[in-house]
Amino acid sequence: MEALLSWLGFATSALQSAFLQGILSFFGVVVTGCIAIWTWSANKHSEKADRTAFRSEKRMDTRRALWAETDALWRQLFLNGSAESHIALAAVRFQQARANQEKYTPFVASVTGLSLVDALTFDIALLDAQEIACIVRLSRHLHAVDEMAKDMRTDAFSGLALERKEAMLVHYLRMLGRAELLAEMAITTLEASLEMPENEAFSARKTALETERNMPTLPAPSLAAISKKASGQIHPEQASAEADPAVRRALRKRRASKTP
């Protein structure tokens, strides 16, 4: 080493010592810098991994929250019965009102939207494009149904003719049926991302709820009476004649005379 230093021009021990100290200091700085760079890089990589994990966890939490609310909404609509069964029941009620020449205004309930959509406005961006589209379509449709329900609870609606009321009610009920389908689409889309177990999937839950679904039945006596009146089997003059006490007595005597 001394020969090498002497060959380099560091002849005295003081110069050699100073040169060695400088070399050691230089390598010390280089090593310290490398360690600092490695530490900074490791911290950045760790922070990025943490942010990715947090974003992924937040995305899944957002999906679970929207899935839970959408599933609760779908369950409520599904158990309430199909739109067509309610439309058939409403048709009977309107026929009764027309037959009796009475005023009739159906009551429609307001529809609650997806409250979590407003609460998770910024987190919605974490979802996939298809998931966002399903949730937005459902949310906007529910808003439209609720606005229609508000219009049908006004005095202006009460003053409409029975035909227009029935037409609006049919449209309202079919919009509810459409809301059920949109909720079903949103649920299945979210479940595909959540990787739900097969025994907990939407199809399994829907099958289990089939027996609990409320299917309104038509009142048979009322429907039969309306059909008879519509076909001319019941005549007002005959009913009024039979309502007269003298006529009833004469009919009873005639029946009694025919009885052996």
Sequence and secondary structure as in RCSB ss.txt:
>XXXX:A:sequence
MEALLSWLGFATSALQSAFLQGILSFFGVVVTGCIAIWTWSANKHSEKADRTAFRSEKRMDTRRALWAETDALWR
QLFLNGSAESHIALAAVRFQQARANQEKYTPFVASVTGLSLVDALTFDIALLDAQEIACIVRLSRHLHAVDEMAK
DMRTDAFSGLALERKEAMLVHYLRMLGRAELLAEMAITTLEASLEMPENEAFSARKTALETERNMPTLPAPSLAA
ISKKASGQIHPEQASAEADPAVRRALRKRRASKTP
>XXXX:A:secstr
 HHHHHHHT  SHHHHHHHHHHHHHHHHHHHHHHHHHHHHHHHHHHHHHHHHHHHHHHHHHHHHHHHHHHHHHHH
HHHHT  HHHHHHHHHHHHHHHHHTT             HHHHHTTTGGGGS HHHHHHHHHHHHHHHHHHHHHH
HTTSHHHHTS HHHHHHHHHHHHHHHHHHHHHHHHHHHHHHHHHT  GGGSHHHHHHHHGGG       HHHHHH
HHHHHHT S HHHHHHHTSHHHHHHHHHHHHHH  
